[in-house]
Amino acid sequence: MRTYLPYKTYAKLKTIIATGEAIDDALAEEVAHGVKEWALRKGATHYTHWFQPMTGTTAEKHDSFLDFDGDGQPINRFSGKALKQGEPDASSFPSGGLRATFEARGYTAWDPSSPIFIIEGVNGNTLCIPTVFLSYTGEVLDKKAPLLRSMEVLSREATRLLHLFGKRNVKRVTTTVGAEQEYFLIDKAYFLRRQDLVLTGRTLFGAKPPRGQQMEDHYFASIRERVLAFMQDVEIEAFKLGIPAKTRHNEVAPAQFEIAPIFETSNIATDHNLLLMEIMRKVASRHNFALLLHEKPFKGVNGSGKHNNWSMATDTGENLLEPGKTPHENLQFLTVLTTVITAVYRYADLLRTSVATPGNDHRLGANEAPPAIISVFLGQQLSRILDDIENNKKTDYTDKQIIDLGISTLPRISRDNTDRNRTSPFAFTGNKFEFRAVGSSQSIAGPNFVLNTIVAKVLREVCDTIEANLKKGMEFNQAVMESILPLIKESKPVRFEGNNYSPEWEKEAARRGLPNRKNTPESLKDFINQKNIDVLKEMGVLSEVEIKARYHILVENYSKTLNIEAETALAIAKTQILPTVIRYQQILAQSISSIKGLVGESTYKTQVALLEDYASLVLDLQKKIHDLETVLTKAEETEDEVKKADFYCEQVVPMMNALREIVDTLEDKTADDLWPLPKYREMLFVY
């Protein structure tokens, strides 16, 4: 920008980005010219408005810079209008009934707060302009617009709170996110031989091998050379796009890995995470890998999440969730902390909805991921502080912050204010909250716009109460304490320091009144709960029409996803598994026939018993195929989308699991050279 824009234009644009003001047409023209010159110098031939429709991925329509002047001579042209606004077809994207099929017009609008970038291609590069996506009638049809709205409202309410604390120099508060991305890598040759991985992203069949992750030897282990080469190329490609990759390592499951970025503002972090997933797919292919981002690609080993590390920062550089050395004396921190905990308590169901996907259903609640019950972990010290405030008790919180190992050559270890709880879905980790329930394939826009909105709502309430208390003549510290004390008491049920995986916690959570939505259709119903509609409407993040449209999109997506998985399972079972097991059954029968009369009766009977056992499994396989076909037909005959999603969850999924169980049993009993699908031991350990 400094190189390609006049200084006044550069300075004005930087100010607008920092303050969130609108860009006028004259400024847009100047910026467009600079953008064009930069893009052409970088080898770009086309430009696109890059947006995030409700499909959960990204979308783009490329237009050439090529135009003709009045004399018919070719020129490169890019106007301010082309920069600010585009017009993709809106009829073919999910709209939840907002747009009829014949109503095609939609608009994209430039988001100046997210950097424009260039994607390199084989024969030319493309200028990408981050945008929001909206309908002809003004409803938002994407995931970015609600996120930007939620950031605005949170900034407004958080700035208001800081002004009450006397920090009048703060003009803006941004939410910051670091999204730890987990993923699997398998050899592309195995991937292409598995219909289920190609079409659904997960293995619908596959017997658990003798060795999985039980040796706990993959986590943080030495990175294999081929994988490290992939990681290094990913980081190079990411750096070209301004994506600051910070950490790489082996994850818990075999063939599972993680990449983590440096913190950025929520909208840029969202854009960069979506770009990073696309970069990893492309680079994986170059290295003859297949990248798996599904939440549960392999049954019986850990799935993948996307830990969403969330905090708030001022334009003056202050992290509002930094407790300092004496958090019990930091009233501003305690106010912000209490606000976040209260928001999570009141809207735990809405937060759970934000991570409800068919893929995440396989992961949430297992001993590898946070449960479907949303709770907050603070750590011993912060929990004690809040308890003492509630009980009007003063305590000395001096704590030894250094761990001395007693070995003179080793450094002393600085200890954080709080430990980490890997079983908690929403854990405080020093100066941020880690929302661990986000799925690995998800856009982080949804969870973050919900989180921003509910925190902004409680911030507004706290500010109103403080101002009312001050008008009554209260001293400031008392006015603040009187505002947060009821919230500390109210939100106490959501605070839990123990093992979230334990069966006892599920019973205790029910006693506390915490919601426990165990599957996506059940959780999605909370999205249109009046309480949740009201908060999204009141804070100006989504209208009721937009909320209900999103609900229908998510419900429909669930049924479509399950339908694809069921149809794929049937295709594999009927065209690959069934012919294979019938062939092996024939081999067993022929073997018995060939040795009859040549061996003793006991040997003969043993092999007959083996054949009878195998034949019964084959018969059971045929029955399970028929059962799934029958129930799938009934599911597709259900016209009501909500009832259809419930039917898939309650009837189709159990039938798919039953079919999987019999196929996996047959895998363990069928000759290895006959089995048509690459096995877990090959995919997870040979790369």
C-alpha positions as CSV (number, residue, x, y, z in Angstrom):
1,M,0.0,0.0,0.0
2,R,2.8,2.4,0.9
3,T,4.4,1.7,-2.5
4,Y,1.4,1.9,-4.8
5,L,-0.8,4.5,-3.1
6,P,-0.2,8.3,-2.7
7,Y,0.7,9.0,0.9
8,K,-2.6,10.8,1.7
9,T,-4.6,7.9,0.2
10,Y,-2.5,5.4,2.2
11,A,-2.9,7.3,5.4
12,K,-6.7,7.7,5.0
13,L,-7.2,4.1,4.1
14,K,-5.2,2.9,7.1
15,T,-7.3,5.2,9.4
16,I,-10.5,3.8,7.9
17,I,-9.4,0.2,8.4
18,A,-8.5,1.0,12.0
19,T,-11.7,2.8,12.8
20,G,-14.2,0.9,10.6
21,E,-15.4,4.0,8.6
22,A,-17.0,3.8,5.2
23,I,-14.9,4.3,2.0
24,D,-16.2,6.9,-0.5
25,D,-16.1,6.5,-4.3
26,A,-13.2,8.9,-4.8
27,L,-11.0,7.0,-2.4
28,A,-12.1,3.6,-3.9
29,E,-10.9,4.8,-7.3
30,E,-7.5,5.7,-6.0
31,V,-7.2,2.4,-4.2
32,A,-8.4,0.4,-7.2
33,H,-5.7,2.0,-9.4
34,G,-3.0,1.1,-6.9
35,V,-4.3,-2.4,-6.4
36,K,-4.4,-2.9,-10.2
37,E,-0.8,-1.8,-10.6
38,W,0.4,-4.0,-7.8
39,A,-1.5,-7.0,-9.1
40,L,-0.3,-6.6,-12.7
41,R,3.3,-6.3,-11.4
42,K,2.7,-9.6,-9.6
43,G,1.6,-11.3,-12.7
44,A,-2.2,-11.2,-12.1
45,T,-4.4,-11.5,-15.2
46,H,-7.8,-11.7,-13.4
47,Y,-9.5,-10.5,-10.2
48,T,-12.2,-12.1,-8.1
49,H,-14.4,-11.1,-5.2
50,W,-13.5,-13.9,-2.7
51,F,-16.5,-14.7,-0.4
52,Q,-17.7,-17.2,2.1
53,P,-21.2,-18.5,1.3
54,M,-23.2,-20.8,3.6
55,T,-21.6,-23.8,2.1
56,G,-18.9,-23.5,4.7
57,T,-16.2,-23.1,2.1
58,T,-15.1,-20.2,-0.1
59,A,-16.4,-19.0,-3.5
60,E,-15.0,-17.0,-6.4
61,K,-15.9,-15.8,-9.9
62,H,-12.9,-14.6,-11.9
63,D,-13.0,-11.5,-14.2
64,S,-10.2,-10.4,-16.5
65,F,-8.5,-7.0,-16.2
66,L,-8.7,-7.0,-20.0
67,D,-10.9,-4.3,-21.6
68,F,-10.8,-2.2,-24.8
69,D,-10.4,1.5,-25.3
70,G,-12.4,3.7,-27.7
71,D,-10.1,2.7,-30.5
72,G,-10.5,-1.0,-29.9
73,Q,-7.1,-1.3,-28.4
74,P,-6.7,-3.8,-25.5
75,I,-6.0,-2.2,-22.1
76,N,-6.1,-3.3,-18.4
77,R,-8.9,-1.7,-16.5
78,F,-10.0,-1.9,-12.9
79,S,-12.4,0.7,-11.4
80,G,-13.3,1.7,-7.9
81,K,-16.8,0.3,-8.5
82,A,-15.3,-3.1,-9.5
83,L,-13.3,-3.0,-6.3
84,K,-16.2,-2.2,-4.0
85,Q,-19.0,-4.3,-5.5
86,G,-19.4,-7.5,-7.5
87,E,-22.4,-9.5,-8.7
88,P,-22.3,-13.3,-8.5
89,D,-25.3,-15.5,-9.1
90,A,-27.0,-15.9,-5.7
91,S,-29.6,-18.5,-6.8
92,S,-27.3,-21.5,-6.6
93,F,-26.0,-20.9,-3.1
94,P,-27.8,-22.0,0.0
95,S,-30.2,-19.3,1.1
96,G,-32.6,-21.1,3.4
97,G,-35.6,-19.9,1.4
98,L,-34.4,-16.2,1.3
99,R,-34.1,-16.4,-2.5
100,A,-36.1,-18.4,-5.0
101,T,-34.2,-20.3,-7.7
102,F,-35.3,-17.9,-10.4
103,E,-34.2,-14.9,-8.3
104,A,-30.6,-14.9,-9.3
105,R,-29.1,-11.5,-8.4
106,G,-26.7,-11.2,-5.4
107,Y,-24.0,-8.8,-4.5
108,T,-20.5,-9.0,-3.0
109,A,-19.1,-6.0,-1.1
110,W,-15.4,-5.3,-0.4
111,D,-14.2,-5.8,3.2
112,P,-11.3,-3.4,3.6
113,S,-10.4,-4.7,7.0
114,S,-9.1,-8.0,5.5
115,P,-6.0,-7.8,3.2
116,I,-6.4,-8.2,-0.5
117,F,-4.1,-11.1,-1.7
118,I,-2.9,-12.8,-4.8
119,I,-3.2,-16.5,-5.5
120,E,-0.5,-17.9,-7.7
121,G,-1.5,-20.2,-10.6
122,V,0.4,-22.3,-13.1
123,N,-0.1,-19.9,-16.0
124,G,-1.2,-16.7,-14.3
125,N,-2.1,-15.2,-10.9
126,T,-5.4,-14.0,-9.6
127,L,-6.1,-10.9,-7.4
128,C,-8.5,-11.9,-4.6
129,I,-10.6,-9.2,-2.8
130,P,-12.2,-10.4,0.5
131,T,-15.9,-9.5,0.4
132,V,-19.2,-10.1,2.1
133,F,-22.1,-11.7,0.2
134,L,-25.7,-10.5,0.3
135,S,-29.0,-11.0,-1.5
136,Y,-30.7,-8.5,-3.8
137,T,-33.1,-7.6,-1.0
138,G,-30.2,-7.0,1.5
139,E,-30.2,-10.2,3.6
140,V,-26.7,-11.6,4.3
141,L,-26.0,-14.9,2.6
142,D,-22.5,-15.6,4.0
143,K,-20.5,-16.3,7.1
144,K,-18.4,-13.1,7.1
145,A,-21.0,-10.4,7.4
146,P,-22.4,-11.7,10.8
147,L,-18.8,-11.9,12.1
148,L,-18.0,-8.3,11.1
149,R,-21.3,-7.1,12.7
150,S,-20.5,-9.0,15.9
151,M,-17.0,-7.5,16.0
152,E,-18.5,-4.0,15.7
153,V,-21.0,-4.5,18.5
154,L,-18.5,-6.1,20.8
155,S,-16.0,-3.2,20.1
156,R,-18.7,-0.7,21.0
157,E,-19.7,-2.3,24.3
158,A,-16.1,-3.1,25.4
159,T,-14.9,0.4,24.6
160,R,-17.8,1.7,26.6
161,L,-16.7,-0.4,29.6
162,L,-13.1,0.8,29.3
163,H,-14.2,4.4,29.2
164,L,-16.0,3.8,32.5
165,F,-12.7,2.6,33.8
166,G,-11.2,5.9,32.7
167,K,-9.4,4.7,29.6
168,R,-10.8,7.4,27.3
169,N,-7.9,7.0,24.8
170,V,-9.3,3.6,23.7
171,K,-11.2,4.0,20.5
172,R,-11.7,0.4,19.4
173,V,-11.6,-3.2,20.8
174,T,-11.0,-6.1,18.5
175,T,-11.5,-9.8,19.1
176,T,-8.4,-11.8,18.4
177,V,-8.3,-15.5,17.4
178,G,-5.6,-18.2,16.9
179,A,-7.1,-21.3,15.3
180,E,-5.0,-24.4,15.9
181,Q,-5.7,-26.6,12.8
182,E,-5.6,-30.4,13.2
183,Y,-5.5,-32.7,10.1
184,F,-4.5,-36.1,8.8
185,L,-2.2,-37.0,6.0
186,I,-2.4,-40.3,4.1
187,D,-0.8,-41.4,0.9
188,K,-2.8,-40.3,-2.1
189,A,-2.8,-43.8,-3.7
190,Y,-4.7,-45.2,-0.7
191,F,-7.1,-42.2,-0.7
192,L,-8.1,-42.7,-4.4
193,R,-8.9,-46.4,-3.7
194,R,-11.5,-45.4,-1.0
195,Q,-14.8,-44.2,-2.3
196,D,-15.8,-43.2,1.2
197,L,-12.8,-40.9,1.7
198,V,-13.2,-39.3,-1.7
199,L,-16.9,-38.7,-1.4
200,T,-17.4,-38.1,2.3
201,G,-14.0,-37.3,3.8
202,R,-14.1,-40.2,6.3
203,T,-13.9,-44.0,6.3
204,L,-17.3,-45.5,6.5
205,F,-15.7,-49.0,7.0
206,G,-12.4,-50.1,8.5
207,A,-11.4,-52.5,11.2
208,K,-9.3,-51.2,14.1
209,P,-5.7,-52.4,13.7
210,P,-3.9,-54.0,16.7
211,R,-1.8,-50.9,17.0
212,G,-3.4,-47.5,17.0
213,Q,-2.5,-44.6,19.4
214,Q,-2.3,-46.7,22.6
215,M,1.5,-46.4,22.7
216,E,1.2,-42.6,22.9
217,D,4.3,-42.4,20.8
218,H,3.2,-40.2,17.9
219,Y,2.3,-37.0,19.9
220,F,5.2,-34.5,19.5
221,A,7.4,-37.3,18.0
222,S,10.1,-36.6,15.4
223,I,8.4,-35.5,12.2
224,R,9.1,-37.8,9.3
225,E,11.0,-36.4,6.4
226,R,8.2,-36.6,3.9
227,V,5.7,-34.9,6.2
228,L,8.2,-32.2,7.2
229,A,8.8,-31.4,3.5
230,F,5.0,-31.0,3.2
231,M,4.9,-28.7,6.3
232,Q,7.7,-26.5,5.1
233,D,6.1,-26.0,1.7
234,V,2.8,-25.2,3.4
235,E,4.5,-22.5,5.5
236,I,6.2,-21.0,2.5
237,E,2.9,-20.8,0.5
238,A,1.1,-19.4,3.6
239,F,3.8,-16.7,4.1
240,K,3.3,-15.5,0.5
241,L,-0.3,-14.8,1.5
242,G,0.6,-13.1,4.8
243,I,-0.5,-16.1,6.9
244,P,1.8,-16.3,9.9
245,A,2.2,-20.0,10.7
246,K,3.9,-20.4,14.1
247,T,3.8,-24.0,15.3
248,R,3.9,-27.5,13.7
249,H,3.9,-30.9,15.3
250,N,2.7,-34.5,15.3
251,E,-0.7,-34.9,17.0
252,V,-2.0,-37.8,19.1
253,A,-3.3,-40.1,16.5
254,P,-1.0,-41.8,13.9
255,A,-0.8,-39.8,10.7
256,Q,-2.4,-36.8,12.5
257,F,-0.7,-33.3,12.7
258,E,-1.3,-29.7,13.7
259,I,-0.4,-26.3,12.4
260,A,-1.0,-23.2,14.6
261,P,-0.9,-19.5,13.6
262,I,0.0,-16.2,15.3
263,F,-3.1,-14.5,16.7
264,E,-4.9,-12.1,14.4
265,T,-8.2,-10.2,14.5
266,S,-11.2,-12.5,14.1
267,N,-12.2,-11.7,10.6
268,I,-8.6,-12.0,9.2
269,A,-8.0,-15.1,11.2
270,T,-11.1,-16.6,9.6
271,D,-10.0,-15.6,6.1
272,H,-6.5,-17.0,6.8
273,N,-7.8,-20.3,8.2
274,L,-10.0,-20.9,5.1
275,L,-7.0,-20.1,2.9
276,L,-4.7,-22.3,5.0
277,M,-7.0,-25.3,4.5
278,E,-7.0,-24.7,0.8
279,I,-3.2,-24.3,0.7
280,M,-2.7,-27.5,2.6
281,R,-4.9,-29.4,0.2
282,K,-2.9,-28.2,-2.8
283,V,0.5,-28.7,-1.2
284,A,-0.5,-32.2,0.0
285,S,-1.4,-33.2,-3.6
286,R,2.0,-32.1,-4.8
287,H,3.6,-34.4,-2.2
288,N,1.3,-37.3,-3.2
289,F,-0.6,-37.0,0.1
290,A,-4.3,-36.6,0.6
291,L,-5.3,-34.1,3.3
292,L,-8.2,-35.2,5.6
293,L,-9.9,-32.4,7.5
294,H,-13.0,-34.4,8.5
295,E,-13.6,-34.4,12.3
296,K,-13.4,-38.2,12.4
297,P,-11.8,-39.8,9.4
298,F,-10.9,-43.0,11.2
299,K,-13.0,-44.8,13.8
300,G,-11.2,-45.8,16.9
301,V,-8.5,-43.2,16.8
302,N,-8.6,-39.5,17.8
303,G,-10.5,-37.1,15.5
304,S,-9.5,-33.6,14.6
305,G,-10.6,-30.3,16.1
306,K,-9.8,-26.6,15.5
307,H,-9.1,-25.1,18.9
308,N,-10.3,-21.5,18.8
309,N,-8.2,-19.4,21.0
310,W,-10.2,-16.2,21.6
311,S,-9.4,-12.9,23.4
312,M,-10.0,-9.1,23.2
313,A,-7.5,-6.4,22.6
314,T,-7.6,-2.6,22.5
315,D,-6.2,-0.4,19.8
316,T,-3.7,0.8,22.4
317,G,-2.3,-2.8,22.7
318,E,-3.9,-4.1,25.9
319,N,-5.2,-7.7,26.2
320,L,-8.4,-7.5,28.2
321,L,-8.0,-11.1,29.4
322,E,-4.5,-10.6,30.7
323,P,-4.9,-11.2,34.5
324,G,-1.5,-9.7,35.5
325,K,0.5,-10.8,38.5
326,T,-2.3,-10.0,40.9
327,P,-5.6,-10.8,39.2
328,H,-7.5,-10.5,42.5
329,E,-6.6,-6.8,42.5
330,N,-7.3,-6.2,38.8
331,L,-11.0,-5.1,38.8
332,Q,-11.1,-4.5,35.1
333,F,-9.9,-8.1,34.4
334,L,-12.3,-9.6,36.8
335,T,-15.2,-7.6,35.2
336,V,-14.3,-8.8,31.7
337,L,-13.7,-12.4,32.9
338,T,-17.1,-12.5,34.7
339,T,-18.8,-11.1,31.6
340,V,-17.4,-13.9,29.4
341,I,-18.3,-16.6,31.9
342,T,-21.9,-15.3,32.2
343,A,-22.3,-15.1,28.5
344,V,-21.2,-18.7,28.1
345,Y,-23.5,-19.8,30.9
346,R,-26.6,-18.0,29.5
347,Y,-26.0,-19.0,25.9
348,A,-24.3,-22.4,26.2
349,D,-26.9,-23.9,23.9
350,L,-26.2,-21.3,21.2
351,L,-22.4,-21.9,21.5
352,R,-23.1,-25.6,21.2
353,T,-25.2,-24.9,18.1
354,S,-22.3,-23.0,16.5
355,V,-20.2,-26.2,16.4
356,A,-23.0,-28.6,15.6
357,T,-22.1,-30.5,12.3
358,P,-22.5,-34.1,11.1
359,G,-18.7,-34.5,11.4
360,N,-18.5,-33.1,14.9
361,D,-21.2,-35.6,16.0
362,H,-18.5,-38.3,15.8
363,R,-16.1,-36.4,18.0
364,L,-17.9,-34.4,20.7
365,G,-18.3,-36.3,23.9
366,A,-15.7,-39.0,23.1
367,N,-12.5,-39.3,25.2
368,E,-10.6,-37.2,22.7
369,A,-12.6,-34.0,22.6
370,P,-14.8,-31.8,24.8
371,P,-18.2,-33.1,25.6
372,A,-21.4,-31.7,24.2
373,I,-21.9,-30.1,27.6
374,I,-20.5,-26.5,27.5
375,S,-18.6,-25.7,30.7
376,V,-15.9,-23.2,31.6
377,F,-12.5,-24.1,33.2
378,L,-10.7,-21.3,35.0
379,G,-8.0,-23.0,37.1
380,Q,-7.6,-23.2,40.8
381,Q,-6.5,-19.6,41.4
382,L,-9.2,-17.8,39.4
383,S,-11.9,-20.0,40.7
384,R,-10.8,-19.3,44.2
385,I,-10.8,-15.6,43.6
386,L,-14.4,-15.6,42.2
387,D,-15.5,-17.8,45.1
388,D,-14.0,-15.4,47.6
389,I,-15.6,-12.4,46.0
390,E,-18.9,-14.2,46.2
391,N,-18.4,-14.9,49.9
392,N,-17.0,-11.5,50.6
393,K,-13.8,-13.1,51.7
394,K,-10.2,-11.7,51.5
395,T,-7.4,-14.1,50.9
396,D,-3.6,-13.8,50.2
397,Y,-3.1,-15.0,46.7
398,T,0.7,-15.0,46.7
399,D,1.8,-18.1,44.9
400,K,5.1,-19.5,44.0
401,Q,5.4,-18.6,40.3
402,I,8.8,-20.4,39.8
403,I,9.4,-24.1,39.6
404,D,12.9,-25.0,40.7
405,L,14.1,-28.3,39.4
406,G,17.0,-28.4,41.8
407,I,19.5,-29.0,39.0
408,S,22.0,-26.1,38.7
409,T,22.5,-26.4,34.9
410,L,18.8,-26.2,34.1
411,P,16.7,-23.0,34.0
412,R,14.0,-22.3,36.5
413,I,10.5,-22.7,35.0
414,S,8.0,-19.8,35.2
415,R,4.6,-21.0,36.1
416,D,1.3,-19.6,34.7
417,N,-1.6,-18.5,36.9
418,T,-3.6,-21.5,35.8
419,D,-3.1,-25.0,34.6
420,R,-4.6,-26.4,31.4
421,N,-7.6,-28.7,31.2
422,R,-7.7,-30.6,27.9
423,T,-11.1,-32.0,28.7
424,S,-12.8,-28.6,29.0
425,P,-14.7,-27.3,26.0
426,F,-14.1,-23.7,27.1
427,A,-10.9,-23.2,29.0
428,F,-9.1,-20.2,30.3
429,T,-5.4,-20.6,29.3
430,G,-3.5,-17.7,30.7
431,N,-4.7,-14.7,28.8
432,K,-7.4,-16.1,26.5
433,F,-10.2,-18.6,26.3
434,E,-9.7,-21.8,24.2
435,F,-13.0,-23.0,22.6
436,R,-12.0,-26.6,22.0
437,A,-15.2,-27.9,20.5
438,V,-14.9,-26.3,17.0
439,G,-14.6,-28.9,14.3
440,S,-11.5,-29.2,12.1
441,S,-13.4,-28.7,8.8
442,Q,-15.5,-25.8,10.0
443,S,-15.2,-22.1,9.2
444,I,-14.4,-20.4,12.5
445,A,-16.7,-17.5,11.5
446,G,-19.8,-19.1,13.1
447,P,-18.4,-19.9,16.5
448,N,-16.7,-16.5,16.7
449,F,-19.7,-14.4,15.7
450,V,-21.8,-16.2,18.4
451,L,-19.1,-15.7,21.0
452,N,-18.6,-12.0,20.2
453,T,-22.4,-11.4,20.2
454,I,-23.2,-13.1,23.6
455,V,-20.2,-11.4,25.3
456,A,-21.3,-8.0,23.8
457,K,-24.8,-8.6,25.2
458,V,-23.5,-9.1,28.8
459,L,-21.0,-6.3,28.5
460,R,-24.0,-4.0,27.6
461,E,-25.8,-5.2,30.7
462,V,-22.7,-4.6,32.9
463,C,-22.2,-1.1,31.6
464,D,-25.8,-0.2,32.1
465,T,-25.6,-1.5,35.7
466,I,-22.4,0.4,36.5
467,E,-23.8,3.6,35.1
468,A,-27.0,3.2,37.1
469,N,-25.0,2.5,40.3
470,L,-22.8,5.6,39.7
471,K,-25.9,7.7,39.3
472,K,-27.0,6.5,42.7
473,G,-23.8,8.0,44.1
474,M,-21.8,4.8,44.6
475,E,-18.0,4.9,44.6
476,F,-16.7,3.5,41.3
477,N,-15.2,0.2,42.7
478,Q,-18.3,-0.5,44.6
479,A,-20.5,0.3,41.5
480,V,-18.4,-2.3,39.5
481,M,-18.5,-4.9,42.3
482,E,-22.2,-4.5,42.7
483,S,-22.6,-5.1,38.9
484,I,-20.5,-8.3,38.7
485,L,-21.3,-10.0,42.0
486,P,-24.8,-11.2,40.9
487,L,-23.2,-12.5,37.7
488,I,-20.5,-14.4,39.6
489,K,-23.3,-16.1,41.6
490,E,-25.5,-16.7,38.6
491,S,-22.9,-18.2,36.3
492,K,-21.3,-20.5,38.9
493,P,-23.0,-23.7,37.6
494,V,-21.0,-23.4,34.3
495,R,-17.7,-23.4,36.1
496,F,-16.1,-26.9,36.3
497,E,-12.5,-27.8,37.2
498,G,-12.7,-31.6,36.9
499,N,-12.7,-34.3,34.2
500,N,-15.3,-33.4,31.6
501,Y,-15.1,-37.0,30.2
502,S,-16.3,-38.7,33.4
503,P,-19.8,-40.1,33.5
504,E,-20.2,-38.4,36.9
505,W,-19.9,-35.0,35.2
506,E,-22.8,-35.7,32.9
507,K,-25.0,-36.4,35.9
508,E,-23.7,-33.3,37.8
509,A,-24.2,-31.1,34.7
510,A,-27.8,-32.2,34.5
511,R,-28.2,-31.4,38.2
512,R,-26.8,-27.9,37.5
513,G,-29.2,-27.4,34.6
514,L,-26.6,-27.3,31.9
515,P,-27.8,-28.3,28.4
516,N,-26.5,-31.5,26.9
517,R,-27.2,-31.7,23.2
518,K,-25.7,-34.9,21.9
519,N,-26.3,-34.6,18.2
520,T,-26.7,-32.0,15.5
521,P,-30.5,-32.0,14.9
522,E,-31.1,-31.7,18.6
523,S,-28.6,-28.9,19.0
524,L,-29.8,-26.9,15.9
525,K,-33.2,-26.5,17.4
526,D,-31.6,-24.2,19.9
527,F,-30.7,-21.8,17.1
528,I,-34.3,-20.8,16.8
529,N,-35.0,-20.7,20.5
530,Q,-36.6,-17.3,21.2
531,K,-33.9,-16.4,23.7
532,N,-31.2,-16.9,21.1
533,I,-33.2,-15.2,18.3
534,D,-33.6,-12.2,20.6
535,V,-29.9,-11.8,21.4
536,L,-28.8,-12.0,17.8
537,K,-31.5,-9.5,16.8
538,E,-31.0,-7.1,19.7
539,M,-27.2,-6.9,19.0
540,G,-27.8,-6.3,15.3
541,V,-25.9,-9.4,14.1
542,L,-28.7,-11.3,12.3
543,S,-32.3,-10.6,11.7
544,E,-35.0,-13.1,12.5
545,V,-35.4,-13.9,8.8
546,E,-31.6,-14.5,8.5
547,I,-31.6,-16.7,11.6
548,K,-34.3,-18.9,10.4
549,A,-32.8,-19.1,7.0
550,R,-29.5,-20.3,8.5
551,Y,-31.4,-22.8,10.6
552,H,-33.0,-24.4,7.5
553,I,-29.6,-24.4,5.7
554,L,-27.9,-26.3,8.5
555,V,-30.8,-28.8,8.9
556,E,-30.8,-29.5,5.2
557,N,-27.0,-29.8,5.2
558,Y,-27.2,-32.4,7.9
559,S,-29.7,-34.6,5.9
560,K,-27.7,-34.2,2.7
561,T,-24.5,-35.1,4.4
562,L,-26.0,-38.3,5.9
563,N,-27.6,-39.2,2.6
564,I,-24.3,-39.0,0.8
565,E,-22.6,-41.1,3.5
566,A,-25.4,-43.8,3.5
567,E,-25.5,-44.0,-0.3
568,T,-21.7,-44.3,-0.4
569,A,-21.7,-47.0,2.2
570,L,-24.3,-49.0,0.3
571,A,-22.4,-48.6,-3.0
572,I,-19.2,-49.9,-1.3
573,A,-21.0,-52.7,0.5
574,K,-22.8,-53.9,-2.6
575,T,-20.1,-53.5,-5.3
576,Q,-16.9,-54.1,-3.3
577,I,-17.5,-55.9,0.0
578,L,-20.3,-58.3,-0.9
579,P,-18.6,-59.7,-4.1
580,T,-15.3,-60.1,-2.1
581,V,-16.8,-62.0,0.8
582,I,-18.9,-64.2,-1.6
583,R,-15.6,-65.0,-3.4
584,Y,-13.9,-65.9,-0.2
585,Q,-16.8,-68.0,0.9
586,Q,-16.5,-69.9,-2.3
587,I,-12.7,-70.4,-1.7
588,L,-13.5,-71.8,1.8
589,A,-16.1,-74.2,0.4
590,Q,-13.8,-75.4,-2.4
591,S,-11.1,-75.9,0.2
592,I,-13.4,-78.2,2.2
593,S,-14.5,-80.0,-0.9
594,S,-10.9,-80.6,-2.0
595,I,-9.7,-82.1,1.4
596,K,-12.9,-84.1,2.1
597,G,-11.8,-87.8,2.6
598,L,-8.1,-86.8,2.8
599,V,-8.0,-85.5,6.4
600,G,-9.5,-86.7,9.7
601,E,-13.1,-85.9,10.6
602,S,-12.1,-83.4,13.3
603,T,-10.1,-81.3,10.8
604,Y,-13.0,-81.5,8.3
605,K,-15.5,-80.4,10.9
606,T,-13.3,-77.5,12.1
607,Q,-13.2,-76.1,8.5
608,V,-17.0,-76.6,8.1
609,A,-17.6,-74.7,11.3
610,L,-15.3,-71.9,9.9
611,L,-17.3,-71.8,6.7
612,E,-20.7,-71.8,8.6
613,D,-19.5,-68.9,10.8
614,Y,-18.4,-66.9,7.7
615,A,-21.5,-67.7,5.7
616,S,-23.7,-66.4,8.6
617,L,-21.7,-63.2,8.5
618,V,-22.3,-62.9,4.8
619,L,-26.0,-63.5,5.2
620,D,-26.0,-60.8,8.0
621,L,-24.2,-58.4,5.6
622,Q,-26.9,-58.9,3.0
623,K,-29.6,-58.3,5.6
624,K,-27.9,-55.1,6.9
625,I,-27.6,-53.8,3.3
626,H,-31.3,-54.4,2.8
627,D,-32.2,-52.7,6.1
628,L,-30.2,-49.6,5.3
629,E,-31.7,-49.4,1.8
630,T,-35.2,-49.6,3.3
631,V,-34.7,-47.0,6.0
632,L,-32.9,-44.7,3.5
633,T,-35.9,-44.8,1.2
634,K,-38.1,-43.8,4.1
635,A,-35.8,-40.9,5.0
636,E,-35.9,-39.5,1.5
637,E,-39.7,-39.8,1.4
638,T,-39.9,-37.5,4.4
639,E,-40.8,-34.0,3.1
640,D,-40.5,-32.0,6.3
641,E,-36.7,-31.1,6.6
642,V,-36.7,-31.0,10.4
643,K,-38.4,-34.4,10.6
644,K,-36.1,-35.7,7.9
645,A,-33.0,-34.7,9.9
646,D,-34.4,-36.3,13.0
647,F,-35.1,-39.5,11.0
648,Y,-31.6,-39.6,9.7
649,C,-30.2,-39.2,13.1
650,E,-32.4,-41.7,14.9
651,Q,-32.9,-44.3,12.2
652,V,-30.3,-44.1,9.4
653,V,-27.2,-43.5,11.5
654,P,-27.9,-46.7,13.6
655,M,-28.3,-48.7,10.4
656,M,-25.1,-47.3,9.0
657,N,-23.3,-48.3,12.2
658,A,-24.8,-51.8,12.1
659,L,-23.6,-52.2,8.5
660,R,-20.2,-51.0,9.5
661,E,-19.9,-53.4,12.4
662,I,-20.6,-56.4,10.2
663,V,-18.2,-55.2,7.4
664,D,-15.4,-54.6,9.9
665,T,-15.9,-58.0,11.4
666,L,-15.7,-59.6,7.9
667,E,-12.5,-57.6,7.2
668,D,-10.8,-59.3,10.1
669,K,-11.9,-62.8,8.8
670,T,-11.3,-62.4,5.1
671,A,-8.0,-63.2,3.3
672,D,-5.9,-60.0,3.3
673,D,-5.0,-60.2,-0.4
674,L,-8.8,-60.3,-1.3
675,W,-9.9,-57.3,0.8
676,P,-10.8,-54.5,-1.7
677,L,-10.2,-51.5,0.5
678,P,-6.8,-50.1,1.9
679,K,-6.7,-51.0,5.6
680,Y,-6.1,-48.7,8.6
681,R,-2.7,-50.2,9.2
682,E,-1.7,-49.2,5.6
683,M,-3.2,-45.7,5.6
684,L,-2.1,-44.7,9.1
685,F,1.4,-46.2,9.4
686,V,2.7,-46.3,5.8
687,Y,3.6,-42.8,4.6
